[in-house]
């Protein structure tokens, strides 16, 4: 739900923890649990509410709340007005301006984007710098300009910078391969951390986007998100856990060759990759070539791209019994003929028992999906709020 630009949802879904808590981590775990509980509800909670929701003792909750109030991470916003026995409870909520996060999206065609995001998920400002075809070191220079501009708009302590980029990104923030940007083994996280304040976390753009969709969008459970921009990638959440795969390369569907009939030349050097059919620049080139044929030519291009997407996704959707595929990218290209063709192709190629459960739709988070997801990665790393 979004009200006056503020995202606060009763159905916001936390990611499932993937590691056991060590004995020395109890306090930080409990602190994150309190913040997580307040982050996932619409209405403010009292200390007693927090104790009931978290299973922690009232003494532990009281101590943690006092600590978080002292750090300005929580606000006391008044007392509960409904009639209950005893002293009215003081209500608490996360202070949205205790910190701001900078979320960055390097996936759009023709520009890099950034957003300043508060702790309620509300976007305080948006920034964009055209790339003008920059790749390699020139693209890094464009990113530097974007970050410098966006950081000037931050009006609270900076919690960190989250960057969503096309390509394969390892846990250290090194971009192992991003063909469209001509980046290979680029230590992007390390380089940005040396130039800009706060922690810098770098992730694949589709993995950032699926985190935003899981937490803030309409995803009801397991979900595969396909991010279409300068390139094509996918993010996957199963059983509440982001699936990154070996070498953090899960979801790199853009450079899977679709079909056996060849196809357009891809930036990676192969013919017929999904990205060569579906990326925004590929679609724009194909649509320009089809202009003499009018609406029929446009329809043919979009249906072809949708069919190729359906062919690429069918084995994944079928093998994992995924109920939902979400598309993220320009709605004027993805919605309508392209989405319908992908949906129909998927249904033709998966087992009939899954057919009624399958949904293929566009995200409702629009162009903010990657910045919000990148900000969510920083929140999870720095505050334990997922």
Helices and strands as residue ranges (DSSP letters): E 2-3, E 6-7, G 23-25, H 26-39, E 45-46, H 47-54, H 58-70, E 74-79, E 90-94, E 100-105, E 111-118, E 123-130, H 136-151, E 158-165, E 168-169, E 175-178, G 179-181, E 183-186, H 188-195, E 199-204, H 205-216, E 223-228, E 232-238, E 241-242, G 246-248, G 253-255, H 274-278, H 280-289, G 291-293, H 294-320, E 324-328, H 331-334, H 337-349, H 352-355, E 359-362, G 366-368, H 369-383
